[in-house]
Amino acid sequence: MTTHNRQLLHNGARAARRHTINKLLRSIFGVERLRDGQQQVIDSVLDGKDTLAIMPTGSGKSLCYQIPARILDGTTIVVSPLISLMKDQLEKLDALGVRAVQVNSSLTREEEDAAMEGIRASFHEIVFCTPERLSTPSFLEALKEIEVALVVIDEAHCISHWGHDFRPAYLEMAAAIDALGRPPVLALTATATDDVVADIARQLGRTRMNVVNTGIYRPNLHYRVVQVTNNDERYARALEYVQASSGVGIVYAATVKAAEEMLAILVGAGESATLYHGKLPAAERKRNQDEFMSGDKRVMVATNAFGMGIDKPDTRFVLHLQLPANLEAYYQESGRAGRDGLDAECTLLYFQDDKRLQQFFLVKHYPSANDLKAVYDAVCAMAQEGKVGFERVNDELDELAAGKLKICLKLLKDGKLLRQNRKLEYIVTPKEASAGLFEELSAIYARKQERDRESLEQMVSYAVSGFCRWKVLLDYFKDEVEGFDKCCRCDNCLNPPAVAEIEIRDDEFERAPEPGPAAPHFEPGTQVRVARFDVGTVVAMAGDQVTIDFPEHGEKTFLADYVEPA
């Protein structure tokens, strides 16, 4: 067959496939046409390519695996980090008549037995599971009995060391997928820098992934930052904001304590609000989520435990009480507003002490070279006695947290000191284990901590920036939007910081300036005074210029010499 004839055959097959897709869209999913990027991702998946889809929150990533699941022969496995996310997706698919099931710790023994029976019979088109469950040998053995057409990794940034929500449980997935015979992979995320994209491919062992990036820009989201000077002002401004906002909204707090205090303030003021954080009992979390999703409660006050994959399209505002750790997290969380395409407000309350709070969170205890050696020595000792699975290693080294142990085992695999067979048992390789190699492997996470600190600095820079908020986000993610100059809807576009006009006398050009004392420095959030404008709050300082927010005059910029402490 000539190249020309093969191309004609390919084009004909793709045209027939498009017809099938359009029919499914209308008859099953009630959708008239695919959005930007969805067709590219679906075509890539149906062509059998490993695919990484980077699509904005609310852009319909779920359809990118739901359509192929109805077309491909075999079962689609969807790995999702949160049980609440699975529940949300499963209910929607059940309503559409799609045969889907979940396997996770929320099921009773009877429910799990029924789910596994359906999986073994190849009854279900889509199976949802957590990364922990995918790596369970008994679950893997059941999946090996059926044809797995596709493995979908939702919130794929969680697999990357450089991702904003790295989770050790994701590290075991690559070995599990390989044990299933390396079916095609579809990785989905709303945000990924170049480093994260490269690391996702490396962690999955899929170096030739087809990357479809539709960009992050969503013009219906209007960003703004409000500077506050203490916690009392923070809560007062938050209450005012919620009371002045119409529609449904989410208030994010960085700590459980702040979330509970904010809820008490809102409820005390007569607002319809509920609470979600990881320390609540599972039944209470579920009930509160249901009340918010159904509209029984107007406002959800939550930590970042709430929201990943939650789809409530009519969310009109997202308010952050405190500074997130990085711009990826902020974009993901604020992006839960306005999924219906209508205008929505995304507001950050910024207090300079928030940076110290996030710095505290960043002090994570990553594995040291000594930890790696201890794990390696333990595996070597156990290997002489028989099979070595994760549970056995975990039992032997119970002084190490499970998450840290998973990181150690993955690093030892990356260093070629260990490998896993199709039963996910660890096998010691002949490679020599030197102290220098352990040091080299542990240094990866030292670099991660440094990157985390840099990401926090960039989040602070966004909070104090006088530039278009969307421009800052687009530059950070290296996303180019054709013809974009500024959004014209954020706080800085609507009320640009004014640069003070400085009068320069002619005689000043006739002599060289004499060196004087260094300009004073003012931290963001500081109360200062400027003649004619009275007292204001420092928003940002760049060089010798200070941007100040005045209650009656908005933001203006002055030389630091004209500013004095209030």
SEKEMAR-617634 format. One line per 10 residues: their letters; for each residue x, y, z of N, C-alpha, C. Coordinates in steps of 0.2 Angstrom, whole numbers. Layout:
SEKEMAR-617634
a = X:Y:Z:X:Y:Z:X:Y:Z; ...;
***
This chain:
SEKEMAR-617634
mtthnrqllh = 4:-6:0:0:0:0:4:6:0; 3:11:-4:7:17:-5:6:21:1; 10:26:2:10:31:8:3:35:7; 2:37:1:-4:41:-1:-11:37:1; -11:30:-1:-17:26:1:-17:25:9; -12:24:12:-12:24:19:-15:30:23; -13:36:20:-15:42:23:-23:43:22; -25:41:16:-32:41:15:-36:36:19; -33:30:20:-36:26:25:-37:28:32; -31:31:34:-31:34:41:-36:40:42;
ngaraarrht = -36:44:36:-41:50:37:-48:47:37; -50:42:33:-56:39:33:-58:37:40; -53:33:43:-54:30:50:-56:36:55; -52:41:54:-52:47:59:-59:50:58; -61:51:52:-68:54:51:-73:50:54; -73:43:53:-78:39:56:-78:39:63; -72:40:66:-71:40:73:-74:47:76; -73:52:72:-76:59:74:-84:58:74; -86:55:70:-94:54:69:-96:50:76; -92:45:78:-94:41:84:-94:46:90;
inkllrsifg = -88:49:90:-87:54:96:-93:59:96; -95:62:91:-100:67:91:-107:64:93; -108:58:91:-114:54:92:-114:53:100; -109:51:103:-108:50:110:-109:56:114; -106:61:112:-107:68:115:-114:70:116; -118:69:110:-125:72:111:-129:67:114; -129:60:113:-133:55:115:-132:53:123; -126:53:125:-124:51:132:-123:57:136; -118:61:134:-116:67:138:-120:73:138; -124:74:133:-128:80:132:-124:86:130;
verlrdgqqq = -119:85:126:-114:90:124:-114:91:117; -115:97:114:-115:98:107:-108:98:104; -103:100:107:-97:100:103:-91:100:109; -85:98:107:-80:98:111:-77:105:112; -74:106:118:-70:112:119:-63:112:116; -60:118:116:-53:118:114:-48:113:117; -45:109:114:-40:105:116:-43:98:118; -50:97:119:-52:91:121:-52:86:115; -53:88:109:-53:84:103:-45:82:102; -41:86:103:-33:84:102:-32:78:107;
vidsvldgkd = -34:79:113:-32:74:118:-36:68:117; -42:68:115:-46:62:114:-43:58:108; -41:62:102:-38:59:96:-31:56:98; -27:59:103:-21:56:105:-22:50:108; -27:50:113:-28:44:117:-30:38:112; -35:39:108:-38:34:103:-32:32:98; -27:36:97:-22:34:93:-17:29:97; -18:28:103:-14:24:107:-8:27:110; -7:34:110:-1:38:112:-2:39:120; 4:39:123:4:41:130:3:49:130;
tlaimptgsg = -1:51:134:-3:58:133:-3:62:140; -1:68:140:-1:73:145:-5:79:143; -11:79:146:-16:85:145:-15:90:150; -13:96:148:-13:102:153:-19:107:151; -24:107:155:-30:110:153:-33:114:159; -35:120:158:-37:124:164:-43:121:168; -43:122:175:-48:120:179:-55:122:176; -60:117:175:-66:118:172:-67:118:165; -61:115:161:-61:115:154:-64:108:152; -66:104:156:-69:97:154:-64:92:153;
kslcyqipar = -59:91:157:-54:86:157:-57:79:157; -63:78:161:-66:72:162:-68:69:156; -71:73:151:-73:70:145:-67:67:141; -61:69:142:-55:67:138:-54:59:140; -56:57:145:-56:49:146:-63:46:146; -68:50:147:-75:46:147:-77:44:140; -75:49:135:-77:47:128:-72:41:126; -66:41:127:-62:35:125:-64:29:128; -66:29:135:-68:23:138:-74:20:135; -79:24:132:-84:21:128:-83:18:121;
ildgttivvs = -77:20:119:-75:18:112:-70:12:112; -65:12:117:-60:7:117:-62:1:120; -59:-5:117:-61:-12:120:-57:-12:126; -60:-14:132:-57:-15:138:-59:-10:143; -56:-10:149:-58:-6:155:-53:0:155; -56:5:157:-52:11:159:-51:12:166; -45:12:168:-43:13:176:-42:21:177; -45:24:181:-44:31:183:-41:31:190; -35:34:191:-32:34:197:-33:42:200; -36:42:205:-38:49:208:-36:49:215;
plislmkdql = -34:55:217:-31:56:224:-36:56:230; -42:58:228:-47:59:233:-53:55:232; -55:52:238:-62:48:238:-68:53:236; -67:59:239:-73:64:237:-73:65:230; -68:66:226:-67:67:219:-71:61:215; -69:55:217:-72:49:214:-79:49:215; -82:50:221:-89:50:222:-92:55:218; -90:61:217:-93:66:213:-93:64:205; -88:61:203:-87:58:196:-92:52:195; -92:48:200:-96:42:199:-103:43:199;
ekldalgvra = -106:48:203:-113:50:203:-115:53:196; -111:57:193:-112:59:187:-113:54:181; -108:49:182:-108:44:177:-114:39:177; -115:38:184:-121:34:185:-127:37:182; -128:43:183:-134:47:180:-134:47:173; -128:46:169:-128:46:162:-129:38:159; -129:34:164:-129:27:162:-123:24:160; -117:27:162:-110:24:161:-109:19:166; -106:13:164:-105:8:169:-98:9:173; -98:12:179:-92:14:182:-93:12:189;
vqvnssltre = -87:11:193:-87:9:199:-81:11:203; -81:12:209:-75:14:213:-73:9:218; -66:9:219:-63:4:224:-59:8:229; -61:9:235:-57:13:240:-60:11:247; -57:14:251:-58:12:258:-65:14:261; -68:18:257:-75:20:259:-80:15:258; -79:9:255:-83:4:253:-84:-1:259; -90:-4:260:-90:-9:265:-87:-16:262; -86:-21:266:-84:-27:263:-88:-30:257; -95:-29:258:-100:-32:253:-99:-28:247;
eedaamegir = -99:-21:248:-98:-17:242:-92:-18:238; -86:-19:242:-80:-20:238:-80:-27:235; -83:-32:238:-83:-38:235:-87:-38:228; -93:-34:228:-97:-33:222:-94:-30:217; -90:-24:219:-86:-21:214:-81:-25:211; -77:-29:215:-72:-33:212:-75:-39:207; -80:-41:209:-84:-46:205:-85:-43:198; -88:-37:198:-90:-33:192:-83:-32:188; -78:-30:191:-72:-29:188:-69:-35:184; -69:-41:188:-66:-47:185:-71:-49:179;
asfheivfct = -77:-47:179:-82:-49:174:-81:-44:168; -77:-39:169:-76:-34:163:-83:-31:162; -87:-30:167:-93:-27:167:-93:-19:166; -88:-16:170:-87:-9:171:-83:-6:166; -85:-1:163:-81:3:158:-76:7:161; -77:10:167:-72:14:170:-72:12:178; -66:11:180:-64:9:187:-60:15:190; -63:18:196:-60:23:199:-56:20:205; -50:22:206:-46:19:212:-41:25:215; -39:24:221:-33:28:223:-26:25:221;
perlstpsfl = -21:30:221:-15:27:219:-12:21:224; -14:22:231:-13:17:235:-16:10:233; -22:10:231:-26:4:229:-23:1:223; -21:5:218:-18:3:212:-12:-1:213; -8:1:218:-2:-3:220:-2:-9:225; -9:-11:226:-10:-16:230:-9:-23:226; -5:-27:228:-4:-34:224:-11:-37:222; -15:-38:227:-21:-41:226:-26:-38:221; -26:-31:221:-30:-27:216:-27:-28:209; -20:-28:209:-16:-28:203:-18:-35:200;
ealkeieval = -18:-40:204:-19:-47:201:-26:-48:198; -31:-44:201:-37:-44:198:-37:-41:191; -34:-35:191:-34:-31:184:-30:-35:179; -25:-39:181:-21:-43:176:-26:-48:172; -32:-50:175:-36:-55:173:-40:-52:167; -41:-45:166:-45:-42:161:-40:-38:157; -43:-35:152:-40:-31:147:-40:-23:149; -35:-20:151:-35:-13:153:-33:-9:147; -38:-5:145:-37:-2:138:-33:5:139; -34:8:145:-31:15:147:-30:16:154;
vvideahcis = -25:19:156:-24:21:163:-24:28:164; -29:31:167:-29:39:168:-26:41:175; -22:46:175:-19:48:181:-22:55:182; -27:56:186:-30:63:187:-25:67:192; -25:73:192:-21:78:196:-14:75:195; -11:75:189:-5:71:188:1:75:191; 0:82:192:6:85:195:8:82:202; 4:78:205:5:75:212:11:70:211; 12:68:205:18:63:204:24:66:203; 25:73:202:31:76:201:34:79:208;
hwghdfrpay = 41:78:208:44:80:214:44:88:214; 43:91:208:43:98:208:35:101:208; 30:96:208:23:98:208:22:101:214; 16:105:214:15:109:220:11:105:226; 9:99:224:5:95:228:8:87:228; 15:87:228:18:80:228:16:75:233; 14:69:231:11:64:235:15:58:234; 19:55:239:23:49:239:19:43:236; 12:43:237:8:37:235:9:36:227; 9:42:224:10:42:217:16:39:214;
lemaaaidal = 21:38:218:28:36:216:27:28:214; 23:25:217:22:18:216:18:16:209; 15:21:206:10:20:201:14:17:195; 20:20:193:23:18:187:25:10:187; 27:8:193:28:0:193:22:-4:192; 16:-1:195:10:-4:195:7:-5:187; 8:1:184:6:1:177:10:-3:173; 16:-3:174:21:-8:170:19:-15:171; 17:-17:178:15:-24:179:8:-26:176; 4:-21:173:-2:-22:169:0:-23:162;
grppvlalta = 6:-23:160:8:-24:153:9:-17:149; 10:-12:153:11:-5:150:6:-3:145; -1:-2:148:-6:0:144:-5:8:143; -8:11:138:-7:18:137:-9:22:143; -6:28:144:-7:32:150:-10:39:147; -15:41:151:-17:48:150:-16:52:157; -12:57:157:-11:61:163:-14:67:162; -18:69:167:-22:76:167:-20:80:173; -19:87:171:-18:92:176:-20:99:174; -21:103:178:-23:110:176:-17:114:176;
tatddvvadi = -12:113:179:-6:117:179:1:112:179; 6:115:175:12:111:175:17:116:172; 22:117:175:28:121:173:32:116:168; 37:119:165:41:114:160:44:109:164; 47:111:170:50:106:175:46:100:177; 39:102:178:34:97:181:33:93:175; 32:95:169:30:91:163:36:86:162; 42:88:162:47:83:161:48:78:167; 46:80:173:47:76:178:41:71:178; 35:73:176:29:68:176:31:62:171;
arqlgrtrmn = 34:64:165:36:59:160:41:55:163; 46:58:166:51:53:169:49:49:174; 45:51:179:42:47:184:38:41:182; 34:42:176:30:37:173:34:33:169; 40:35:167:44:31:162:41:31:155; 38:37:154:35:38:147:38:44:144; 44:43:141:48:49:139:46:52:133; 41:49:129:39:51:123:31:53:123; 29:56:129:22:58:130:20:64:125; 14:63:122:12:68:118:8:73:123;
vvntgiyrpn = 11:79:123:9:85:128:4:89:124; -2:90:127:-7:94:124:-8:100:129; -6:106:128:-7:111:133:-11:117:130; -17:117:133:-22:122:130:-21:129:134; -16:130:138:-15:136:142:-20:137:148; -18:142:152:-22:143:158:-27:149:158; -27:153:153:-30:159:153:-38:158:153; -41:161:158:-48:161:159:-51:168:160; -53:172:155:-54:179:156:-60:180:160; -64:175:162:-70:177:166:-68:177:173;
lhyrvvqvtn = -62:175:175:-59:176:182:-56:182:183; -58:186:188:-56:193:190:-52:193:196; -46:194:196:-41:193:202:-40:200:205; -39:199:212:-37:205:215:-34:203:222; -30:208:225:-27:206:231:-28:212:236; -30:211:242:-32:216:247:-27:215:253; -23:220:254:-18:220:259:-21:221:266; -20:217:271:-22:218:278:-16:218:283; -17:221:289:-11:222:293:-11:218:299; -17:214:301:-17:210:306:-23:205:305;
nderyarale = -23:200:310:-29:195:309:-36:198:310; -37:202:315:-43:205:316:-46:209:309; -41:212:306:-43:216:300:-44:210:294; -41:205:294:-42:200:290:-49:197:290; -51:195:296:-57:192:297:-63:197:295; -62:203:297:-67:208:296:-68:209:289; -62:210:285:-63:211:278:-66:205:274; -64:199:277:-67:193:274:-75:193:275; -77:194:281:-84:195:282:-87:200:278; -84:206:277:-87:211:273:-88:208:265;
yvqassgvgi = -82:205:263:-82:202:256:-88:197:255; -88:192:260:-93:187:259:-100:190:259; -102:195:263:-108:198:264:-110:202:258; -105:205:254:-106:209:249:-106:205:242; -104:199:242:-104:194:237:-110:191:236; -112:190:229:-118:186:228:-116:179:225; -121:175:226:-120:168:224:-116:164:229; -114:158:226:-110:153:230:-103:154:230; -99:153:236:-92:154:236:-88:149:240; -82:149:240:-77:146:244:-72:150:247;
vyaatvkaae = -71:149:254:-66:153:257:-61:148:260; -55:149:257:-49:145:259:-45:148:264; -43:143:269:-39:145:274:-33:141:274; -27:143:277:-21:139:276:-20:134:282; -24:135:288:-24:131:294:-31:129:296; -32:124:299:-38:121:302:-41:127:307; -36:129:311:-38:134:316:-41:140:313; -38:143:307:-41:149:304:-48:147:300; -48:141:298:-55:139:295:-60:139:300; -59:136:305:-64:136:311:-66:143:313;
emlailvgag = -61:147:314:-63:154:317:-67:158:311; -65:157:305:-69:160:300:-76:158:299; -77:151:300:-84:148:300:-88:151:306; -85:152:312:-88:154:317:-91:162:316; -86:165:313:-88:173:312:-93:173:307; -93:169:301:-98:169:296:-105:167:299; -105:161:303:-111:159:305:-114:164:310; -110:167:314:-112:172:319:-115:178:316; -113:179:310:-116:185:306:-122:183:302; -124:177:303:-130:174:300:-129:172:293;
esatlyhgkl = -123:170:291:-121:168:284:-123:160:284; -125:158:278:-126:151:277:-119:147:275; -115:144:280:-109:142:278:-108:135:282; -103:131:279:-101:125:282:-93:124:281; -91:119:284:-84:118:285:-81:111:282; -75:112:279:-71:106:277:-64:106:278; -61:101:282:-54:100:283:-53:93:284; -46:91:284:-44:84:284:-45:81:291; -46:85:296:-46:83:303:-54:81:305; -58:83:301:-65:82:302:-66:74:301;
paaerkrnqd = -71:71:305:-73:64:303:-75:63:296; -74:58:293:-76:57:286:-83:58:285; -88:56:290:-95:56:289:-97:64:289; -94:68:293:-95:75:293:-93:78:287; -87:77:285:-84:80:278:-89:78:273; -91:72:272:-96:70:267:-102:74:267; -105:75:273:-111:78:274:-110:86:273; -105:89:275:-104:96:273:-103:97:266; -99:93:263:-98:93:255:-105:93:252; -109:88:254:-115:87:250:-120:93:251;
efmsgdkrvm = -119:96:257:-124:102:259:-121:108:254; -115:109:253:-112:114:249:-114:113:241; -113:106:239:-114:105:232:-121:105:230; -126:104:235:-133:104:233:-136:111:234; -132:115:237:-134:122:237:-138:124:244; -138:119:249:-141:120:255:-136:125:259; -130:125:258:-125:130:261:-122:134:256; -122:141:257:-120:145:251:-112:146:251; -109:145:257:-102:146:258:-98:140:261; -93:138:257:-89:133:260:-82:136:263;
vatnafgmgi = -81:135:269:-75:137:272:-70:131:273; -64:131:270:-60:125:269:-53:126:269; -49:121:271:-42:121:269:-41:118:262; -35:117:260:-34:114:253:-36:107:253; -38:104:258:-41:97:258:-47:97:254; -51:102:253:-57:103:249:-56:106:242; -59:102:237:-59:106:231:-56:102:225; -51:98:226:-47:95:220:-52:91:216; -54:93:210:-59:89:206:-66:91:207; -67:95:212:-74:96:214:-77:101:209;
dkpdtrfvlh = -83:99:206:-86:103:200:-92:106:202; -92:112:204:-98:116:206:-98:122:201; -101:122:195:-100:127:190:-102:134:192; -107:135:197:-110:141:198:-106:145:204; -100:142:206:-96:146:211:-94:153:209; -97:158:212:-96:165:210:-90:168:213; -87:165:218:-81:169:221:-77:163:225; -70:165:225:-66:161:229:-61:166:233; -62:166:239:-58:170:244:-52:167:247; -46:169:247:-41:166:251:-39:170:257;
lqlpanleay = -40:167:263:-39:171:269:-32:172:270; -28:167:267:-20:167:269:-17:166:262; -10:167:262:-6:166:256:-5:159:255; -7:156:249:-5:149:247:3:148:247; 5:142:246:12:141:246:15:143:239; 11:143:234:14:144:227:9:146:222; 11:148:217:6:150:212:2:145:208; 5:139:208:1:133:206:-5:131:210; -4:131:217:-9:130:221:-14:135:221; -12:142:220:-17:147:220:-21:147:214;
yqesgragrd = -18:145:208:-22:145:202:-27:139:202; -25:134:205:-29:128:205:-35:129:210; -34:132:216:-39:134:220:-44:139:218; -41:145:216:-45:150:213:-49:148:207; -46:144:203:-49:141:197:-56:137:198; -57:136:204:-64:132:206:-70:137:205; -68:144:204:-74:148:203:-75:149:195; -81:150:194:-83:152:187:-82:147:182; -83:140:184:-83:135:179:-88:135:174; -94:139:175:-99:139:170:-98:144:165;
gldaectlly = -92:148:165:-90:153:160:-92:160:162; -96:160:167:-98:167:169:-93:170:173; -94:177:174:-89:181:178:-89:178:185; -82:178:188:-82:176:195:-76:180:198; -76:181:205:-71:185:208:-66:180:212; -59:182:211:-54:178:215:-50:183:219; -51:183:225:-48:188:230:-43:184:235; -37:188:236:-32:185:241:-31:191:246; -32:189:252:-31:194:258:-24:192:260; -19:198:259:-12:197:260:-10:200:266;
fqddkrlqqf = -7:197:271:-4:199:277:3:197:277; 8:201:278:15:199:278:17:193:282; 14:192:288:16:187:292:14:180:289; 10:180:284:8:174:280:14:170:278; 19:174:275:25:171:272:28:166:278; 28:169:284:32:165:289:28:158:290; 21:158:290:17:152:291:19:147:286; 19:149:279:20:145:274:28:142:274; 32:146:277:39:144:278:39:138:283; 35:139:288:34:133:293:32:127:290;
flvkhypsan = 27:128:285:25:122:282:30:118:277; 34:123:275:39:120:270:45:116:273; 45:116:280:51:113:283:48:105:284; 49:102:279:47:95:279:53:90:280; 52:85:283:58:80:284:58:75:279; 62:77:273:63:73:268:69:68:270; 70:62:266:74:57:268:82:60:267; 86:58:272:93:59:272:96:53:269; 103:54:268:107:48:266:107:43:270; 107:44:277:106:39:282:100:35:282;
dlkavydavc = 94:38:280:88:35:279:88:30:273; 91:33:268:91:28:262:96:22:263; 101:23:267:105:17:268:102:12:273; 98:15:278:94:11:282:89:6:279; 86:10:274:81:6:270:84:1:266; 89:3:262:93:-2:258:96:-8:262; 99:-7:267:101:-12:271:96:-17:274; 90:-14:276:84:-18:278:82:-22:272; 81:-20:266:79:-23:261:84:-29:259; 90:-27:259:95:-32:258:95:-38:263;
amaqegkvgf = 94:-37:269:93:-42:274:87:-46:273; 81:-43:272:75:-47:270:75:-51:264; 79:-48:259:79:-52:253:82:-59:253; 87:-59:258:90:-66:260:85:-71:262; 80:-68:265:75:-73:268:69:-74:264; 68:-71:259:62:-72:254:60:-66:251; 53:-66:249:50:-60:245:50:-54:249; 51:-48:246:50:-42:250:45:-37:246; 40:-36:249:35:-32:247:35:-25:251; 31:-20:249:31:-14:253:29:-15:260;
ervndeldel = 23:-19:261:21:-20:268:26:-23:273; 30:-28:270:35:-31:274:40:-26:276; 42:-21:271:47:-16:273:44:-11:278; 38:-9:277:35:-5:281:34:-7:288; 33:-14:289:33:-17:296:39:-17:299; 45:-18:295:51:-19:298:54:-12:300; 52:-7:296:55:0:297:49:5:300; 46:3:305:40:7:307:42:13:310; 48:15:311:50:21:314:50:26:308; 50:24:302:49:29:296:42:29:294;
aagklkiclk = 40:35:293:33:36:290:32:33:284; 26:31:282:25:27:276:27:32:270; 25:38:270:27:42:265:34:43:263; 38:44:269:45:45:268:48:38:266; 45:32:268:48:26:266:47:25:258; 41:27:256:40:27:248:45:31:244; 46:37:247:51:41:244:58:37:244; 60:35:249:66:31:250:67:25:245; 61:21:244:61:16:240:62:18:232; 58:23:231:58:26:224:65:29:222;
llkdgkllrq = 68:32:227:75:35:226:80:29:225; 79:24:229:84:18:228:83:14:221; 77:15:219:75:12:212:78:17:207; 78:23:208:80:28:203:88:27:203; 91:25:208:98:24:209:100:18:206; 96:13:204:97:7:201:100:2:207; 98:3:213:100:-1:218:95:-6:220; 88:-5:218:83:-9:219:79:-9:212; 75:-15:211:70:-15:206:64:-19:208; 59:-18:204:53:-22:206:51:-26:201;
nrkleyivtp = 48:-32:203:45:-37:198:38:-36:196; 35:-40:193:28:-39:191:23:-40:197; 26:-43:202:22:-43:208:23:-38:213; 27:-33:211:29:-27:215:33:-29:221; 37:-34:220:42:-36:225:48:-33:224; 52:-31:229:58:-27:228:64:-32:228; 68:-31:223:74:-35:222:80:-31:222; 85:-34:225:92:-30:226:96:-31:219; 98:-26:216:102:-27:210:110:-28:212; 114:-30:207:121:-31:209:125:-24:210;
keasaglfee = 122:-18:208:125:-12:209:128:-11:216; 134:-8:216:138:-7:222:134:0:225; 133:-1:232:130:4:236:135:8:239; 137:14:237:142:18:240:139:24:244; 142:26:249:140:32:253:139:38:249; 143:39:244:142:45:239:136:44:235; 134:38:234:127:37:230:121:39:234; 121:37:240:116:39:245:116:46:246; 121:50:246:121:57:247:119:60:241; 121:57:235:118:60:229:111:60:228;
lsaiyarkqe = 108:54:230:101:53:229:97:57:234; 99:58:240:96:62:245:96:69:243; 101:71:239:101:78:237:96:81:233; 92:76:230:86:78:225:81:81:230; 80:79:236:75:82:240:77:89:243; 84:89:244:87:96:246:85:101:241; 86:99:235:84:104:229:77:105:229; 73:100:231:66:102:231:64:107:236; 67:106:242:65:111:247:67:118:245; 73:119:241:75:125:239:70:128:234;
rdresleqmv = 68:123:229:63:125:224:56:128:228; 54:124:233:48:126:237:49:133:239; 55:135:242:56:142:245:56:147:239; 58:145:233:58:150:227:51:151:225; 47:145:225:40:146:223:36:150:228; 38:150:235:34:154:240:36:162:238; 42:163:236:44:170:235:40:173:229; 39:168:224:35:170:218:28:172:220; 25:168:225:19:169:227:18:176:230; 23:177:234:23:184:238:24:189:233;
syavsgfcrw = 28:188:227:29:194:222:22:195:219; 18:190:218:12:191:215:7:195:219; 8:194:226:3:197:230:5:205:231; 11:206:230:13:213:231:14:217:224; 13:213:218:14:216:212:9:221:210; 12:226:206:8:231:203:6:230:196; 8:224:193:6:223:186:-1:219:186; -3:218:180:-9:214:178:-8:207:181; -13:205:185:-13:199:189:-12:193:184; -16:193:179:-16:188:174:-9:188:170;
kvlldyfkde = -6:194:169:0:194:166:5:191:170; 5:192:177:10:188:181:9:181:181; 3:178:181:1:171:181:4:168:174; 2:172:168:4:169:162:12:169:161; 15:174:164:22:174:163:25:168:168; 22:167:173:25:162:178:24:155:174; 19:154:171:18:147:168:20:147:161; 23:153:159:26:153:152:21:152:147; 15:155:148:9:154:143:8:160:139; 9:159:133:8:165:128:1:165:125;
vegfdkccrc = -3:171:127:-10:171:124:-9:177:118; -11:175:112:-10:179:106:-14:186:108; -10:191:107:-13:198:107:-14:200:114; -12:196:119:-13:198:126:-8:204:129; -11:209:132:-7:214:135:-9:214:142; -15:215:144:-17:215:151:-25:213:150; -27:211:156:-34:208:156:-39:213:157; -37:219:159:-42:225:160:-48:224:165; -47:218:169:-52:217:174:-50:216:181; -43:215:182:-41:214:189:-40:220:192;
dnclnppava = -38:220:199:-37:226:203:-32:231:200; -26:228:198:-21:232:195:-22:236:189; -26:232:185:-28:235:178:-34:240:179; -38:239:184:-44:244:185:-41:250:189; -36:249:193:-34:255:197:-26:254:198; -23:256:192:-16:255:192:-12:259:197; -7:256:200:-3:260:205:0:266:202; -1:272:205:2:278:201:9:280:203; 13:281:199:20:283:200:20:291:201; 23:293:207:23:300:209:27:304:204;
eieirddefe = 25:310:202:29:314:197:34:318:202; 40:318:200:45:321:204:48:327:200; 48:333:203:50:339:200:58:339:201; 61:340:195:68:341:195:70:348:193; 74:351:197:76:358:195:81:358:190; 82:363:186:87:364:180:94:363:183; 95:367:189:102:367:192:104:360:194; 100:355:195:102:349:198:106:345:192; 105:347:186:109:344:180:116:347:180; 117:352:184:124:356:183:129:353:188;
rapepgpaap = 127:349:192:132:346:197:130:339:198; 135:335:200:135:328:201:131:327:208; 127:323:209:123:322:215:128:319:220; 128:322:226:132:319:232:129:313:235; 133:308:236:130:302:240:126:304:246; 121:301:247:117:302:253:115:296:257; 112:296:262:110:290:266:105:286:262; 106:279:263:102:274:259:94:276:261; 90:274:255:83:276:256:80:271:261; 75:273:265:72:269:270:69:263:267;
hfepgtqvrv = 68:257:271:65:252:268:58:250:272; 53:249:268:46:248:271:44:241:269; 42:237:274:39:230:272:32:231:270; 30:226:266:22:226:264:18:225:270; 13:229:271:8:229:277:10:234:282; 16:237:281:17:243:286:13:249:285; 11:252:291:7:258:290:12:264:290; 11:268:285:15:274:283:11:280:282; 15:286:282:11:292:281:15:296:275; 11:299:271:13:303:265:9:310:266;
arfdvgtvva = 13:315:265:10:322:265:4:322:260; -1:325:261:-7:326:256:-12:320:256; -9:314:258:-13:308:257:-14:304:264; -11:307:269:-12:304:276:-9:297:276; -12:293:280:-10:286:282:-12:281:277; -7:277:275:-9:271:270:-5:265:272; -6:260:268:-3:253:270:2:251:264; 8:250:265:13:248:260:11:242:257; 10:242:250:8:236:246:15:233:243; 20:237:241:26:234:238:31:239:238;
magdqvtidf = 37:237:238:43:241:238:48:238:233; 50:242:228:54:240:222:60:245:222; 66:244:223:71:249:223:70:254:228; 69:260:226:68:266:230:61:268:230; 56:264:227:49:266:226:45:262:230; 40:265:233:36:262:238:28:263:235; 25:257:234:18:258:232:14:257:239; 9:262:239:5:262:246:-2:263:244; -6:259:248:-14:259:247:-17:264:252; -20:269:250:-24:274:254:-31:273:254;
pehgektfla = -34:273:260:-41:271:260:-46:275:256; -44:282:255:-48:286:251:-45:287:244; -39:286:243:-36:288:236:-33:282:232; -34:275:235:-32:270:231:-24:269:231; -21:265:227:-14:264:227:-10:270:223; -5:272:226:0:277:223:7:275:225; 12:277:220:19:275:221:23:282:222; 27:281:227:32:287:229:39:285:230; 43:290:229:50:288:232:50:287:239; 54:283:241:54:281:249:56:287:253;
dyvepa = 60:292:250:62:298:254:56:302:256; 50:301:253:44:305:254:39:302:259; 41:296:261:37:291:265:40:291:272; 36:291:277:38:290:284:34:286:288; 36:282:293:32:278:297:26:281:300; 20:278:300:14:281:303:15:282:311;
***
